[in-house]
C-alpha cells in the first residue's frame, strides 16, 4: 500500500516530461479534430459526388447509347447504381445516393432508394429539397442532345455528414488509432531530448555548498546554454559575496583581538590594585566577559579559515600526520580545563592512525569537540574519547555525560551562531559549525547521537592516508 501511495504521489507531482507528452497528445488530438471538422463541414455543405461531372457523363452516355435496348440499359444502369452505392460506403439505405433518369418526361430508371417528390428547378445547379421533413440535395444534368436527363440525389445535412465520414474515414482512422500507440515513442523521444538538462541537474546536485566554480558541462543547445550561463553567473555572484563576507569577518575579528587583549590586561591590572571586594567582583566579571569575547573572536577566525576553499590553502599545509598523536597532544593541553571542572578524560586510541590534512584545521576540530564535551559534562563525569581505523576511515568518537542535543536540533546546530534551546551554558554557536567545516574540507563526515551515559555522542569519520 505504501508503494501505491508513493506511486500516486509521483504521478500527481508536476513533471516536465509529462507536460511535454501531454502537449504532443493534445496536438495530435487537435489535428484529428480539425480533420474531422473539415470533413463534417464538407458533408454539411455539399456531397462530393454532386460536383463530379464524370459520374453524370458516364451514366448519360450509357443511357443514350443503349436507348434502343431498354432491358440491357436497365441492367447497365442498375450496375452503375450499385457501384455508386458501394463507392459511398454507406450501409443504411436512407443515406445511399440515388439516381433518376428520364426521357421526354418519362422515367427510364429510378434507384430503389430514390425518394419520391425530389425535383430540380434549375439544370446543373445543386439545390436543397425537403420531402416529408427530410432534407435532400439534388442536381440534374442533361445529355448533349437534351433527350435524357439525369438527377443525382444525395442525403442532406447530417445524413450527408454520416455518409462523408464513412467515405472519408480512412483519413481519420490512422490518426485516431495511432494516438495511444504514440505515447511510448513520444515519452522516449522526450527523455532523450532532456538528457542534457538532466546532466546539468546532476552536476548542480553533486556540488557542495563551498563549490561555486562554473559548471563543467557545456551544452551545445542554445536554450540550455542560456540557463547554464545564468547558473554560472549566479555562482560567481554568490562566491564573490561569500568571499567578501569571510574577508570582512576575518578582518573584523583580527582587528578585535588586540583591543580585547589590551582590555583584559588593563582590567586585570586594575583588579590587582582594587581594595573594595565589590569592585574586585565587578572587575572579575569584566575579565570573564572579555575572555568570552576573545574566545568568540578566535572561533570566528578559525571558522573563516576552515570554510576557505581548497584553492585558498597552500599545498604545503596539507600533509600526512598522525591523528592519534595530535589527539593526545590536544587532550593534554585541555586537561587543565577538565581538572578545573572536575571532569575526567578517558582516551582509547589505535596506534599510527595516519591521515592527510591541515594540522591547524584538525587542531581546531579537536579543541572544539573536547571543549564542548568538558564544558557540558557535570563534575565527576567522564569524557570518553575513542579513535579507531576501519575500512579505510579514521573514526573518532567523543562521548560526554551532559544534557545532549534533542534529535530535532541535531542538523541545525551545525549552522553558524545557532544554539539549541534550553542550554545551561553560554556559548557562541560556532564550535560545531567550525567542526563541520573542517570535516567537510577533509572529505569526511560528522554525526551526532546519544551517548551511553545519556549525553551527546559525536562521531567523526576521516579518510586514512
Secondary structure as GFF3:
##gff-version 3
##sequence-region A 1 465
A	DSSP	alpha_helix	2	12	.	.	.	ID=ss1
A	DSSP	alpha_helix	16	45	.	.	.	ID=ss2
A	DSSP	three_ten_helix	48	51	.	.	.	ID=ss3
A	DSSP	alpha_helix	53	65	.	.	.	ID=ss4
A	DSSP	alpha_helix	70	88	.	.	.	ID=ss5
A	DSSP	three_ten_helix	93	95	.	.	.	ID=ss6
A	DSSP	beta_strand	98	103	.	.	.	ID=ss7
A	DSSP	beta_strand	106	110	.	.	.	ID=ss8
A	DSSP	beta_strand	127	131	.	.	.	ID=ss9
A	DSSP	beta_strand	134	142	.	.	.	ID=ss10
A	DSSP	beta_strand	148	155	.	.	.	ID=ss11
A	DSSP	alpha_helix	157	167	.	.	.	ID=ss12
A	DSSP	alpha_helix	169	193	.	.	.	ID=ss13
A	DSSP	alpha_helix	195	206	.	.	.	ID=ss14
A	DSSP	alpha_helix	222	273	.	.	.	ID=ss15
A	DSSP	alpha_helix	277	306	.	.	.	ID=ss16
A	DSSP	three_ten_helix	310	312	.	.	.	ID=ss17
A	DSSP	three_ten_helix	315	317	.	.	.	ID=ss18
A	DSSP	beta_strand	318	322	.	.	.	ID=ss19
A	DSSP	alpha_helix	323	333	.	.	.	ID=ss20
A	DSSP	alpha_helix	335	340	.	.	.	ID=ss21
A	DSSP	beta_strand	344	349	.	.	.	ID=ss22
A	DSSP	beta_strand	354	358	.	.	.	ID=ss23
A	DSSP	alpha_helix	359	376	.	.	.	ID=ss24
A	DSSP	beta_strand	382	390	.	.	.	ID=ss25
A	DSSP	beta_strand	393	399	.	.	.	ID=ss26
A	DSSP	three_ten_helix	407	409	.	.	.	ID=ss27
A	DSSP	three_ten_helix	412	414	.	.	.	ID=ss28
A	DSSP	alpha_helix	431	441	.	.	.	ID=ss29
A	DSSP	beta_strand	445	450	.	.	.	ID=ss30
A	DSSP	beta_strand	456	463	.	.	.	ID=ss31
###
